[in-house]
Amino acid sequence: MALGTAPAAANPKYAGIVIDAKTGKTLYAHEADQQRYPASLTKMMTLYMIFEALERGKVKLDTRVKFSANAAKEPPTKIGIGAGKSVTVEQIIYSLVTKSANDASTAIAEHLGGSEAKFASMMTAKARSLGMSKTTFRNAHGLPNSGQVTTARDMAKLGIALREHYPRQYKYFSARSFKLGGSTFGNHNRLLGTVRGVDGIKTGYIRSSGFNLVTSVVDRDRSIVAVVMGGRTGASRNAQMKDLISRYLLKASTRGSGNLIARGAVSNMEVASSAFELPRVGPIPERRHDGDARIALAYAAPTPAPVVGREALAKSLQAQKIAIPIPAPALVPPMPVDTGAADSIDPVTTASTASMSGWMIQIGATPDRDSALKLLARAQNQGVKALNGAEPFTMAYAANNGQLYRARFGGFDGQASAASACKALEKKGFACWATAN
């Protein structure tokens, strides 16, 4: 079965499309009109709204955006701005494009819309005006919400609209890194600089969506926008995208005016009607954040301990009012065979519960599971390349005076890579050691 041409049966998460950006012709489609969860592809619309506000003079690039307590407490990935502090609109843009920062998304949503809910309504209205008939937004960042849905075709439309409507601002999508204070954040889009013609746009991942990617390609006189949603890993998603580009870029027209997406009306790109029942993912509770827990580091010896099970962790998270996705049945995906480690893109560490084996690293142990997850999130926020593809998880450990929870990363391909990750984290001030289960 040829990759990118004939859909394999039955991975309910996968959807893909390739659009000729000059003519609007669909060059490839699989489940392109079936609803999926956008994850951080949501930030494409957040950025569209920012670009529109800039064009209309509502904000300037140097306008300061203050972070509320609500914005500051968003889960990773984030840039870690404290409540009451501010950054510029341009820094918000860079943080969304590269780091895919959830805290920055909420901050700009509150700045432009007055509240997250109001801004989400504005985003949905804008989606309708662009012809994105099957897209609904409930937040500005893409964290789990059962009502936040889209389709591969709608995301392709949004990608084309960003290019067509805001060509000056579109340059931000090609940024390879972004500096803020003493930190440098790399772009999650691994295709930038590695695949000829790729100039953006956005990655996305939550457990209920799988690994998503919208890619724009301009090579000589041809141009396409391609979407892959529901990848099993970041590596297999990227491989599928590369395959689609190699197969369909040369089939794109060398002629055509573009101008496919009208700013305030339904576009002339085709829309097929269909129905699809998404797996249920409970909406984020109104109060999403608990207070900061005290992190007491207790480095336990590497003795065998049971991995915290999904059901036990689910009950705990539900008691804490933290939403977790319910995965769809595991079926055969129409993705290439994964030959590399998974890219950890836009991770939601509160859902990291999978069993681990092989080489892993431990960065601490805490009195409660939530604190262990926070410690893992803090490590992920350091931009350590050696953690790319590593899976954060917790393990229960019976200590003399009670139970501790180990904060670990798994999925390393050997002792050398695990040791390398520890070395990088130790430079960031973390205690770390490598072990094998």
C-alpha positions in Angstrom: 0.0 0.0 0.0 1.6 3.3 -1.1 2.0 5.8 1.7 0.2 9.0 1.2 -2.0 7.6 -1.5 -4.2 4.9 -0.2 -5.6 5.1 3.3 -4.9 2.1 5.6 -7.9 0.9 7.5 -9.2 2.3 10.6 -7.0 4.5 12.7 -9.8 6.8 13.9 -7.3 9.6 14.7 -5.6 9.9 11.3 -6.6 12.5 8.8 -4.6 14.2 6.1 -4.9 16.5 3.1 -2.7 18.3 0.5 -4.0 21.4 -1.1 -2.5 23.2 -4.2 -2.1 26.7 -2.7 -2.3 28.4 -6.1 -5.5 26.7 -7.4 -7.2 25.3 -4.3 -7.3 21.9 -5.8 -7.2 18.9 -3.4 -4.2 16.7 -4.4 -4.7 14.2 -1.6 -7.3 13.6 1.1 -8.0 11.0 3.7 -10.8 11.7 6.3 -10.1 15.3 5.5 -13.6 16.5 6.5 -14.0 14.3 9.6 -13.7 16.2 12.9 -10.5 15.9 15.0 -9.0 17.6 18.0 -6.7 20.4 16.8 -4.4 20.5 19.9 -1.8 23.3 19.4 -2.8 23.8 15.8 -5.4 26.0 17.6 -2.6 28.6 18.0 -2.7 29.2 14.2 -6.0 30.9 14.8 -4.7 32.7 17.9 -1.9 34.0 15.7 -4.4 35.0 12.9 -6.3 37.0 15.5 -3.1 38.7 16.7 -2.1 39.6 13.1 -5.6 41.0 12.5 -5.4 43.1 15.7 -2.0 44.4 14.5 -3.3 45.3 11.1 -6.3 47.1 12.6 -4.2 49.1 15.0 -5.7 47.5 18.2 -2.2 46.5 19.3 1.4 47.2 18.2 4.4 44.8 18.3 5.7 46.6 21.4 2.4 46.6 23.2 2.8 45.0 26.7 0.6 42.0 27.5 0.2 41.3 31.2 -0.1 37.8 32.4 -3.0 37.1 34.8 -2.8 34.5 37.5 -5.0 32.3 35.2 -2.5 32.7 32.3 0.6 32.2 34.5 -0.8 28.9 35.8 -1.4 27.3 32.5 0.3 23.9 32.2 3.4 23.4 29.9 4.5 24.0 27.4 4.9 27.6 28.6 7.4 30.5 28.8 6.9 30.8 32.6 6.0 34.5 33.0 4.8 35.3 36.5 1.4 36.7 37.3 1.4 40.5 37.0 4.4 40.5 34.7 4.3 41.3 31.0 5.9 40.7 27.6 5.4 42.4 24.2 3.0 41.3 21.5 6.0 40.3 19.3 7.4 38.1 22.1 3.9 36.5 22.4 4.0 35.8 18.7 7.4 34.2 18.8 6.5 32.1 21.9 3.4 30.7 20.1 5.3 29.9 16.9 8.4 28.3 18.5 7.6 27.1 22.1 3.8 26.8 21.5 3.4 28.5 24.9 0.0 27.9 26.6 0.5 30.7 29.1 1.2 33.2 26.4 -1.9 32.0 24.4 -4.2 32.7 27.4 -2.5 36.0 28.1 -3.1 37.4 24.6 -6.6 35.9 24.6 -7.5 37.8 27.7 -5.8 40.9 26.3 -7.7 40.9 23.0 -11.0 39.3 24.1 -11.3 40.3 27.7 -11.6 36.7 28.7 -10.7 33.2 27.4 -14.3 32.4 26.6 -15.0 35.6 24.7 -11.8 35.2 22.7 -12.7 31.6 21.8 -16.1 32.9 20.5 -14.2 35.4 18.4 -12.0 32.7 17.1 -14.9 30.5 16.1 -16.6 33.4 14.4 -13.5 34.1 12.4 -13.2 30.5 11.5 -16.7 30.6 10.0 -15.9 33.8 8.0 -12.9 31.9 6.5 -15.1 29.0 5.4 -13.9 26.7 8.3 -17.4 25.3 8.7 -16.5 22.4 11.0 -14.2 24.1 13.4 -15.2 25.3 16.9 -12.8 26.8 19.5 -13.2 26.8 23.2 -9.8 28.1 24.2 -6.7 29.8 22.6 -4.1 27.1 23.3 -5.6 23.7 22.3 -5.4 21.9 25.7 -8.1 19.2 26.0 -11.7 20.2 25.6 -14.3 18.0 24.1 -16.0 21.0 22.3 -12.8 22.1 20.5 -12.8 20.4 17.1 -11.7 20.9 13.6 -10.9 19.1 10.3 -7.8 18.6 8.2 -9.4 20.6 5.4 -10.3 23.5 7.8 -6.7 23.6 9.1 -5.4 23.7 5.5 -7.7 26.7 4.8 -6.4 28.4 7.9 -2.8 27.8 6.8 -3.5 29.3 3.4 -5.4 32.2 4.9 -2.4 33.1 7.1 -0.1 33.1 4.1 -2.5 35.1 1.9 -3.9 37.6 4.4 -0.8 38.4 6.4 2.3 37.9 4.2 4.4 40.3 6.3 3.6 38.6 9.6 3.8 35.1 8.1 7.6 35.3 8.3 7.4 34.6 12.0 6.4 31.0 11.2 9.9 30.3 9.8 11.7 31.4 13.1 14.0 28.6 14.2 14.4 29.8 17.7 13.4 32.6 20.1 15.2 34.2 23.0 13.4 35.5 26.1 15.5 36.7 29.0 18.2 34.1 29.5 16.3 31.3 27.8 16.3 30.2 24.2 13.4 28.3 22.8 13.7 26.1 19.7 10.9 25.6 17.1 9.0 22.4 17.6 8.6 22.1 13.8 11.5 19.7 12.9 10.8 20.1 9.1 12.1 23.7 9.1 15.6 23.7 7.6 15.5 20.0 6.8 13.0 19.8 4.0 13.5 22.1 1.0 10.7 24.7 0.6 9.1 24.3 4.1 8.5 27.7 5.6 6.2 26.9 8.5 3.5 26.4 10.0 2.6 24.6 13.2 2.8 21.4 15.3 0.3 20.1 17.8 -0.1 17.3 20.3 -2.4 16.1 23.1 -3.0 12.5 23.8 -6.5 12.6 22.4 -5.4 14.1 19.1 -2.2 12.3 18.4 0.6 14.2 16.7 -0.6 17.0 14.3 1.3 19.1 11.8 0.3 21.8 9.2 3.1 22.5 6.7 3.5 25.2 4.0 5.8 24.5 1.1 7.0 27.0 -1.5 9.5 25.6 -4.0 10.2 27.5 -7.2 6.9 28.0 -8.9 4.8 25.5 -6.9 3.1 25.8 -3.6 1.2 23.5 -1.3 -0.3 23.4 2.2 -0.4 19.9 3.8 -2.0 18.6 7.0 -1.3 15.4 8.9 -3.4 14.8 12.0 -3.4 11.8 14.5 0.2 10.6 14.1 1.2 7.9 16.5 4.5 9.6 17.2 6.2 12.9 16.2 8.7 10.9 14.1 6.0 9.0 12.1 4.0 12.1 11.6 7.0 13.9 10.2 7.8 11.0 8.0 4.2 11.0 6.6 4.4 14.7 6.0 7.7 14.3 4.1 6.2 11.6 2.0 3.2 13.7 1.2 5.4 16.6 0.2 7.6 14.4 -2.0 4.6 12.9 -3.7 2.4 15.9 -4.3 4.5 19.0 -4.6 5.4 18.2 -8.2 1.7 17.6 -9.0 0.9 21.2 -7.9 0.2 23.7 -10.6 2.8 26.3 -11.7 -0.1 28.6 -12.5 -2.8 30.2 -10.5 -3.4 33.4 -8.6 -3.8 32.0 -5.1 -6.3 34.3 -3.4 -8.3 31.3 -2.3 -9.6 32.4 1.1 -11.8 35.4 1.3 -11.4 37.4 4.6 -15.1 37.7 5.4 -16.9 35.1 3.4 -16.9 31.3 2.7 -13.9 30.5 0.5 -14.1 28.9 -3.0 -12.3 25.7 -1.7 -14.6 22.7 -1.7 -16.2 21.5 1.5 -17.7 18.0 1.8 -20.4 17.3 4.4 -19.9 14.4 6.8 -20.5 13.3 10.4 -18.1 11.8 12.8 -18.4 10.9 16.5 -15.3 12.0 18.4 -14.1 10.1 21.4 -15.3 12.0 24.5 -12.7 14.1 26.3 -14.2 15.9 29.3 -14.1 19.7 29.1 -11.5 21.4 31.2 -13.1 22.2 34.6 -13.8 25.9 35.3 -11.0 25.8 37.9 -8.1 24.1 36.2 -5.3 24.9 38.5 -4.5 23.8 42.0 -2.1 25.8 44.1 1.6 25.3 43.8 2.5 22.2 45.7 5.7 22.0 47.8 8.3 19.9 45.9 10.4 18.0 48.5 13.2 16.3 46.6 14.0 12.8 47.9 16.3 10.8 45.7 15.5 7.2 46.2 17.7 4.2 45.2 16.8 2.6 41.9 14.9 -0.4 43.4 12.0 -2.0 41.5 8.7 -0.2 42.0 5.3 -0.5 40.3 4.5 2.0 37.5 1.5 4.0 38.5 -1.5 2.6 36.5 -3.7 4.6 34.2 -6.8 3.9 36.2 -5.3 4.9 39.5 -3.8 8.0 38.1 -7.1 8.8 36.3 -9.0 8.7 39.6 -6.4 10.9 41.3 -6.5 13.5 38.5 -10.3 13.5 38.4 -10.3 14.1 42.1 -8.0 17.1 41.5 -10.3 18.3 38.7 -7.7 17.8 36.0 -9.2 16.6 32.7 -7.6 13.6 31.0 -8.3 12.2 27.6 -10.0 8.9 27.0 -8.0 7.3 24.1 -9.7 5.9 21.1 -9.3 2.2 20.4 -5.8 1.3 19.2 -6.2 0.4 15.5 -3.8 0.2 12.6 -2.8 3.7 11.6 -2.1 4.8 8.0 1.3 6.2 9.0 4.8 5.0 7.9 6.7 2.6 10.1 8.3 4.6 12.8 12.1 4.3 12.5 13.0 6.9 15.1 12.1 8.1 18.6 8.9 10.0 19.1 9.2 13.8 19.2 7.7 15.1 22.4 5.7 18.0 21.0 3.5 20.2 23.1 3.3 17.6 25.8 0.5 17.5 28.4 2.5 15.9 31.3 -0.6 15.3 33.5 -1.5 12.5 31.1 1.9 10.8 31.1 1.0 7.4 32.6 2.3 4.8 30.1 4.4 1.9 31.4 8.1 2.3 30.6 11.0 -0.2 30.1 14.6 0.1 29.0 16.8 3.1 29.9 15.3 6.0 31.7 16.3 8.9 34.0 15.1 10.1 37.3 15.2 13.7 38.4 13.6 13.4 41.8 10.9 12.0 44.0 8.1 13.9 45.7 5.5 13.3 48.4 2.6 13.5 45.9 2.1 12.7 42.3 1.0 16.2 41.3 4.4 17.6 42.5 6.2 14.9 40.5 4.3 16.0 37.4 5.2 19.6 38.1 8.9 18.7 38.4 8.7 16.9 35.1 7.1 19.9 33.5 9.7 22.2 34.8 12.4 20.0 33.3 10.7 19.9 30.0 10.5 23.7 30.0 14.3 24.0 30.0 14.6 23.3 26.2 16.9 20.4 26.7 17.3 18.7 23.3 18.2 15.4 24.9 14.6 15.2 26.2 13.2 15.3 22.7 11.3 12.0 22.3 11.5 11.2 26.0 8.2 10.3 27.8 7.5 11.8 31.3 5.9 9.5 33.8 5.6 8.8 37.6 6.3 5.7 39.6 5.1 5.0 43.2 7.8 4.2 45.7 7.3 2.9 49.2 9.6 5.0 51.5 10.2 4.5 55.3 7.8 7.3 56.2 5.2 6.9 53.5 5.0 6.9 49.7 7.0 8.9 47.3 6.5 9.4 43.6 9.5 9.2 41.3 9.7 11.8 38.5 11.1 10.0 35.4 11.6 10.3 31.7 11.7 7.1 29.6 12.1 6.0 26.1 15.9 6.4 25.7 17.6 4.1 23.2 20.5 3.2 25.5 22.7 4.1 28.4 24.6 6.8 26.5 21.5 8.8 25.5 20.1 8.5 29.0 23.4 9.7 30.5 23.6 12.6 28.0 20.1 13.7 29.1 21.2 13.7 32.7 24.3 15.7 32.0 22.2 18.3 30.2 19.7 18.5 33.0 22.4 18.7 35.7 23.7 21.8 33.9 20.2 23.3 34.4 20.4 22.6 38.1 18.5 19.3 38.3 19.7 16.2 40.1 19.6 13.3 37.8 20.7 9.7 37.3 20.1 7.0 34.7 18.7 3.6 35.3 17.4 0.6 33.4 14.2 -1.4 34.1 
